[in-house]
Amino acid sequence: MRYASKNDIKQLIPTPEDSHAVSIFIPTHRISLPHNLKADRVRMKNAIRDVVASLEQKNVSSDDIKLYVEKLQKIHDDADFWNHRDNGLALYAQKGKLTYFDLPIEPEYTVHVNGDFIISPLLAMQQGSYTYHVLELNTKEPRYFVGSQSGLEQALREELPGDLETALWIDEYQTQRQHSTSPGGSRDAHSHGHGGKKDKKHIDIDRYYRLVNSVVMDKVLKNSNLPLILAGDSHTVAKFKEISRYKFICDEFIEGNHQHSDKDSLSKMSWSMMVDQIEDQERSFKNLFERAKHRDSRQALVNGAHIRKAAKQGRIATLAISIVHKTYDSVVRRMEKRFKIALPSSQRQLLNIENTAREVLMSGGEVRALLFNDSSQNANYVQAISR
């Protein structure tokens, strides 16, 4: 899977030269059952049809239209591509070029052919906890997962170390060899002044989790800002937090020995924590907003025109866009409430959000998603805190 970084999003901001900007958002399935794959490819086929119709309305020549859709058609025809998707897909096409990113929550199906790419769904996913990491800690076979509301996907199966003894080369043969070559014969060198075997065990466990941390940091965490949930007993989790320098380890963890817990159990526990964190982020912004209003009412902005003006002047510290909904309406056949990206149907409102978000991103401000609620002050889709 391929998720957008902030730098990836910035690369989409320059208006394509001599080209229309085609943005496609389609819901996809993580579970690669035949009927799921068929449904995803049908949506892609419909998207290609809609792109062609939009370009024809703009009087684009048939030869140029082929340059827009040939790479989209190639993806549609690639059966293996559809086996490795998340809950949604964002595709960006211009004449002869295409890039795509997976989305951790489902978007509504939409196709846009504009002067600029539609980037707000990618920005909305930057600050939320819709994708996250889970690291299940034990000294036999630690496991790493990428998680979302659809479940966990295990990764780093080959890269993570196996059991502690094998990983640190301290099996019985190695121990006997050390004893036979140590001064004084077979006496345990660790029995004098170092706490004996008990201290040695603590040292080995420390070394082992440093090795686990090194692998996870090098392979996935060094360029990530996603939350990391740890699973393990309280002592092990505390030890790993001391070792790791990753800034986004969650305070809450899945307590207990989960070496034999299945993926579904870990998914339910971890996603429940993420829902709490998403709601905490919502409350956090509202508290920041109220404090800004208390300090100076001009800092807490809800009027779209005022927000756009402040964004152009580089004065927005935090822009909140309400394009995430809780809904039962999903391509996944479950009755549970899920998160979903839903862009405003008004083209004018959408372009106002897009232009403002671009200004804020490029001026160093923060763009975050809020849950949309028709009955709240969020109904205009945007709120902001100015500098």
C-alpha positions as CSV (number, residue, x, y, z in Angstrom):
1,M,0.0,0.0,0.0
2,R,1.1,3.5,-0.7
3,Y,0.1,6.4,1.6
4,A,0.7,10.1,0.9
5,S,3.3,12.0,2.9
6,K,3.1,15.8,3.4
7,N,5.8,16.2,0.8
8,D,3.8,14.0,-1.7
9,I,0.8,16.3,-1.2
10,K,3.0,19.4,-1.8
11,Q,4.1,17.8,-5.1
12,L,0.4,17.8,-6.3
13,I,-0.1,21.5,-5.6
14,P,1.5,23.1,-8.7
15,T,-1.1,23.4,-11.4
16,P,-0.3,21.0,-14.2
17,E,1.0,22.8,-17.3
18,D,-1.0,22.4,-20.5
19,S,-3.2,19.8,-18.8
20,H,-6.4,19.3,-16.9
21,A,-6.0,17.9,-13.3
22,V,-8.0,14.7,-12.9
23,S,-8.7,13.6,-9.4
24,I,-10.5,10.3,-8.7
25,F,-11.6,8.9,-5.3
26,I,-13.0,5.4,-5.1
27,P,-13.8,3.0,-2.2
28,T,-11.8,-0.2,-2.3
29,H,-11.6,-3.4,-0.2
30,R,-8.8,-4.7,1.9
31,I,-10.1,-8.2,1.7
32,S,-9.3,-9.6,-1.7
33,L,-12.3,-11.8,-2.3
34,P,-13.3,-12.3,-5.9
35,H,-16.5,-10.3,-5.6
36,N,-14.6,-7.5,-3.8
37,L,-12.0,-7.3,-6.6
38,K,-14.7,-7.3,-9.2
39,A,-16.6,-4.4,-7.5
40,D,-13.4,-2.3,-7.2
41,R,-12.5,-2.8,-10.8
42,V,-16.0,-1.9,-11.9
43,R,-15.8,1.4,-10.0
44,M,-12.4,2.0,-11.7
45,K,-14.0,1.3,-15.1
46,N,-16.8,3.8,-14.3
47,A,-14.2,6.4,-13.2
48,I,-12.4,6.1,-16.6
49,R,-15.8,6.5,-18.4
50,D,-16.6,9.6,-16.3
51,V,-13.1,11.1,-17.0
52,V,-13.6,10.6,-20.7
53,A,-17.0,12.3,-20.6
54,S,-15.7,15.2,-18.6
55,L,-12.8,15.8,-20.9
56,E,-15.1,15.6,-24.0
57,Q,-17.3,18.3,-22.4
58,K,-14.1,20.4,-22.2
59,N,-13.5,19.9,-25.9
60,V,-10.3,17.9,-25.4
61,S,-9.3,16.0,-28.5
62,S,-9.6,12.2,-28.7
63,D,-5.8,11.8,-29.1
64,D,-5.2,13.9,-25.9
65,I,-7.9,12.0,-24.0
66,K,-6.0,8.8,-24.7
67,L,-3.0,10.4,-22.9
68,Y,-5.1,10.9,-19.8
69,V,-6.7,7.5,-19.6
70,E,-4.1,5.0,-20.9
71,K,-2.3,4.8,-17.5
72,L,-5.7,4.6,-15.7
73,Q,-6.7,1.7,-18.0
74,K,-3.4,0.0,-17.2
75,I,-4.2,0.1,-13.5
76,H,-7.7,-1.2,-14.2
77,D,-6.3,-4.2,-16.1
78,D,-3.6,-5.0,-13.5
79,A,-5.3,-7.8,-11.4
80,D,-2.5,-7.9,-8.9
81,F,-2.8,-4.2,-8.2
82,W,-6.3,-4.7,-6.7
83,N,-5.0,-7.4,-4.3
84,H,-3.1,-4.9,-2.2
85,R,-5.4,-2.0,-1.5
86,D,-6.8,-0.3,1.7
87,N,-10.2,1.2,2.2
88,G,-9.9,3.8,-0.5
89,L,-7.9,5.0,-3.5
90,A,-7.0,8.5,-4.7
91,L,-5.7,8.7,-8.2
92,Y,-4.3,11.9,-9.8
93,A,-3.9,12.0,-13.6
94,Q,-2.8,14.6,-16.1
95,K,-1.7,14.3,-19.7
96,G,0.6,11.3,-19.8
97,K,1.2,11.1,-16.0
98,L,-0.5,9.3,-13.1
99,T,0.1,8.9,-9.4
100,Y,-2.0,7.2,-6.7
101,F,-2.3,6.9,-3.0
102,D,-4.2,4.5,-0.7
103,L,-6.6,6.0,1.8
104,P,-7.1,4.4,5.3
105,I,-10.9,5.2,5.3
106,E,-13.4,4.9,2.6
107,P,-14.1,7.9,0.3
108,E,-17.3,8.5,-1.5
109,Y,-16.9,7.8,-5.2
110,T,-16.2,11.1,-7.0
111,V,-14.4,12.2,-10.2
112,H,-13.2,15.8,-10.6
113,V,-11.7,17.4,-13.7
114,N,-10.4,20.8,-12.7
115,G,-7.5,23.2,-13.0
116,D,-6.1,21.8,-9.8
117,F,-5.9,18.4,-8.1
118,I,-8.3,17.8,-5.1
119,I,-6.0,17.2,-2.1
120,S,-8.2,17.8,0.9
121,P,-8.8,14.0,1.4
122,L,-5.1,13.4,1.6
123,L,-4.6,16.3,4.0
124,A,-7.5,15.1,6.2
125,M,-5.6,11.8,6.7
126,Q,-2.4,13.4,7.9
127,Q,-3.5,14.4,11.4
128,G,-6.0,11.7,12.1
129,S,-5.4,8.2,13.6
130,Y,-7.1,6.4,10.7
131,T,-3.9,4.4,10.0
132,Y,-1.6,3.3,12.7
133,H,1.0,0.8,13.8
134,V,0.7,-2.1,16.3
135,L,3.8,-3.8,17.7
136,E,3.1,-6.9,19.7
137,L,6.1,-7.5,22.0
138,N,7.4,-10.8,23.2
139,T,10.8,-12.6,23.2
140,K,9.6,-15.5,21.1
141,E,8.1,-14.0,17.9
142,P,7.3,-10.3,18.0
143,R,4.8,-9.1,15.4
144,Y,4.2,-5.8,13.6
145,F,1.0,-4.7,12.0
146,V,-0.4,-1.8,10.0
147,G,-4.0,-1.1,11.2
148,S,-7.1,0.7,10.1
149,Q,-10.8,0.5,10.7
150,S,-10.9,-2.6,8.4
151,G,-8.4,-4.6,10.4
152,L,-4.7,-5.3,10.8
153,E,-2.3,-6.4,8.1
154,Q,0.9,-8.1,9.3
155,A,4.2,-6.9,7.9
156,L,8.0,-7.4,8.6
157,R,7.5,-11.1,9.0
158,E,11.0,-11.9,7.8
159,E,12.8,-8.8,9.1
160,L,11.8,-9.0,12.8
161,P,14.1,-11.3,14.9
162,G,12.8,-14.6,16.0
163,D,13.2,-15.9,19.6
164,L,15.7,-14.2,21.9
165,E,18.2,-17.0,22.1
166,T,18.5,-17.4,18.3
167,A,18.6,-13.7,17.7
168,L,21.4,-13.1,20.2
169,W,23.3,-16.3,19.5
170,I,23.1,-17.4,23.1
171,D,21.9,-21.0,22.7
172,E,23.2,-23.7,24.9
173,Y,26.1,-24.5,22.6
174,Q,27.3,-20.9,22.6
175,T,27.0,-20.7,26.3
176,Q,29.0,-23.8,26.9
177,R,31.7,-22.6,24.5
178,Q,32.0,-19.3,26.4
179,H,32.3,-21.2,29.7
180,S,35.0,-23.5,28.3
181,T,37.1,-20.6,27.1
182,S,36.6,-18.3,30.1
183,P,39.4,-17.9,32.7
184,G,39.1,-20.4,35.5
185,G,37.4,-23.1,33.4
186,S,33.7,-23.6,33.4
187,R,32.8,-21.0,36.0
188,D,30.1,-18.5,35.0
189,A,31.9,-15.2,34.3
190,H,28.6,-13.4,35.1
191,S,28.5,-14.8,38.7
192,H,31.1,-12.3,40.0
193,G,30.1,-8.7,40.5
194,H,27.4,-8.5,37.9
195,G,24.4,-10.0,39.5
196,G,24.9,-13.4,37.9
197,K,22.4,-15.0,35.5
198,K,19.6,-12.8,36.5
199,D,21.4,-9.6,35.5
200,K,22.6,-11.3,32.3
201,K,19.0,-12.1,31.4
202,H,17.9,-8.5,31.8
203,I,20.9,-7.4,29.6
204,D,19.9,-9.9,26.9
205,I,16.3,-8.8,27.0
206,D,17.4,-5.2,26.7
207,R,19.6,-6.1,23.7
208,Y,16.8,-8.0,22.1
209,Y,14.3,-5.2,22.2
210,R,16.9,-2.8,21.0
211,L,17.2,-5.1,18.0
212,V,13.4,-5.1,17.5
213,N,13.3,-1.3,17.7
214,S,16.1,-1.0,15.2
215,V,14.3,-3.1,12.7
216,V,11.0,-1.3,13.1
217,M,12.5,2.1,13.0
218,D,14.6,1.4,10.0
219,K,11.9,-0.3,8.0
220,V,8.8,1.7,8.8
221,L,8.9,4.3,11.6
222,K,11.8,6.6,10.6
223,N,9.6,8.4,8.0
224,S,6.3,8.0,9.8
225,N,4.1,10.2,12.1
226,L,1.4,7.6,12.6
227,P,0.5,6.4,16.1
228,L,2.2,3.2,17.4
229,I,0.2,1.0,19.8
230,L,2.3,-1.4,21.9
231,A,1.0,-4.8,23.1
232,G,2.6,-6.5,26.0
233,D,2.9,-6.6,29.8
234,S,3.5,-3.3,31.5
235,H,7.1,-4.0,32.3
236,T,7.9,-4.9,28.7
237,V,6.1,-1.9,27.3
238,A,7.9,0.5,29.7
239,K,11.2,-1.1,28.7
240,F,10.5,-0.6,25.0
241,K,9.4,3.0,25.5
242,E,12.7,3.7,27.2
243,I,14.6,2.2,24.3
244,S,12.6,3.7,21.4
245,R,13.0,7.3,20.2
246,Y,9.8,7.2,18.2
247,K,7.7,10.2,19.1
248,F,4.3,8.9,18.4
249,I,4.0,5.9,20.8
250,C,0.5,5.9,22.3
251,D,0.3,6.3,26.1
252,E,-2.4,3.6,26.1
253,F,-1.3,0.1,25.3
254,I,-2.8,-3.4,24.9
255,E,-1.9,-5.0,28.2
256,G,-1.0,-8.6,28.7
257,N,0.8,-11.4,26.9
258,H,-0.7,-11.5,23.4
259,Q,1.8,-13.9,21.8
260,H,-1.1,-16.2,21.0
261,S,-3.8,-13.6,20.4
262,D,-5.2,-13.7,16.8
263,K,-5.1,-10.7,14.5
264,D,-8.9,-10.0,14.9
265,S,-8.6,-9.7,18.6
266,L,-5.7,-7.3,18.4
267,S,-7.6,-5.3,15.7
268,K,-10.7,-4.8,17.9
269,M,-8.6,-3.7,20.8
270,S,-6.3,-1.4,18.9
271,W,-9.1,0.2,16.7
272,S,-11.1,1.0,19.8
273,M,-8.1,2.9,21.1
274,M,-7.8,4.8,17.8
275,V,-11.5,5.8,17.9
276,D,-10.9,7.2,21.3
277,Q,-7.9,9.1,20.0
278,I,-9.7,10.5,17.0
279,E,-12.4,11.8,19.4
280,D,-9.7,13.2,21.7
281,Q,-8.2,15.0,18.7
282,E,-11.7,16.5,18.0
283,R,-12.0,17.7,21.6
284,S,-8.5,19.0,21.6
285,F,-9.1,21.2,18.6
286,K,-12.4,22.5,20.1
287,N,-10.6,23.3,23.3
288,L,-7.9,25.2,21.4
289,F,-10.6,27.0,19.4
290,E,-12.4,28.1,22.6
291,R,-9.1,29.3,24.2
292,A,-8.3,31.3,21.1
293,K,-11.8,32.8,21.2
294,H,-11.3,33.7,24.8
295,R,-7.9,35.3,24.2
296,D,-9.1,37.3,21.2
297,S,-12.3,36.6,19.3
298,R,-10.6,37.5,16.1
299,Q,-8.3,34.4,16.4
300,A,-11.2,31.9,16.3
301,L,-12.6,32.1,12.7
302,V,-15.7,30.4,11.3
303,N,-16.5,32.8,8.5
304,G,-15.3,31.3,5.2
305,A,-14.4,34.6,3.7
306,H,-12.4,35.7,6.7
307,I,-10.6,32.3,6.8
308,R,-9.7,32.5,3.1
309,K,-8.3,36.1,3.6
310,A,-6.2,35.0,6.6
311,A,-4.9,31.9,4.7
312,K,-3.7,34.1,1.8
313,Q,-1.9,36.3,4.3
314,G,-0.3,33.2,5.9
315,R,-2.0,33.9,9.2
316,I,-3.7,30.5,9.8
317,A,-2.1,28.3,12.4
318,T,-4.6,25.5,12.3
319,L,-7.3,24.9,9.7
320,A,-10.0,22.3,10.4
321,I,-12.0,20.9,7.5
322,S,-15.1,18.8,8.3
323,I,-15.1,16.2,5.5
324,V,-15.1,13.0,7.6
325,H,-18.4,11.4,8.6
326,K,-19.6,8.6,10.7
327,T,-21.9,6.4,8.7
328,Y,-23.4,3.0,8.2
329,D,-23.3,3.6,4.4
330,S,-20.3,1.6,3.3
331,V,-19.2,-0.8,0.5
332,V,-18.1,-3.2,3.3
333,R,-20.9,-5.5,4.3
334,R,-20.9,-4.7,8.0
335,M,-23.6,-3.0,10.2
336,E,-21.1,-1.2,12.4
337,K,-20.7,2.6,12.1
338,R,-17.6,3.5,10.1
339,F,-15.7,6.7,9.2
340,K,-16.0,7.9,5.6
341,I,-14.6,10.8,3.6
342,A,-17.5,12.9,2.0
343,L,-16.6,16.0,0.1
344,P,-19.2,18.8,-0.2
345,S,-21.4,18.5,-3.2
346,S,-21.2,22.2,-4.0
347,Q,-18.3,22.8,-6.4
348,R,-17.8,26.3,-5.1
349,Q,-17.6,25.1,-1.5
350,L,-15.2,22.4,-2.4
351,L,-12.9,24.7,-4.3
352,N,-12.9,27.2,-1.4
353,I,-11.8,24.4,1.0
354,E,-9.1,23.3,-1.5
355,N,-7.7,26.8,-2.1
356,T,-7.7,27.6,1.6
357,A,-6.0,24.2,2.5
358,R,-3.3,24.8,0.0
359,E,-2.5,28.2,1.3
360,V,-2.3,27.0,4.9
361,L,-0.2,24.0,4.0
362,M,2.3,26.0,2.0
363,S,2.6,28.7,4.7
364,G,3.5,26.1,7.3
365,G,0.1,25.8,9.0
366,E,-1.6,22.7,10.1
367,V,-4.6,21.2,8.3
368,R,-6.7,18.6,10.2
369,A,-9.9,16.8,9.8
370,L,-13.0,17.2,12.0
371,L,-16.0,15.0,12.0
372,F,-18.9,16.6,10.1
373,N,-22.1,17.3,12.0
374,D,-24.9,19.1,10.2
375,S,-26.4,20.5,13.4
376,S,-23.1,22.0,14.6
377,Q,-21.2,25.1,13.7
378,N,-19.1,22.8,11.5
379,A,-21.8,22.9,8.9
380,N,-19.8,25.3,6.8
381,Y,-17.0,22.8,6.6
382,V,-14.2,25.0,7.9
383,Q,-13.0,26.5,11.1
384,A,-9.6,28.1,11.8
385,I,-7.3,29.4,14.5
386,S,-5.2,32.3,13.3
387,R,-1.7,33.1,14.4
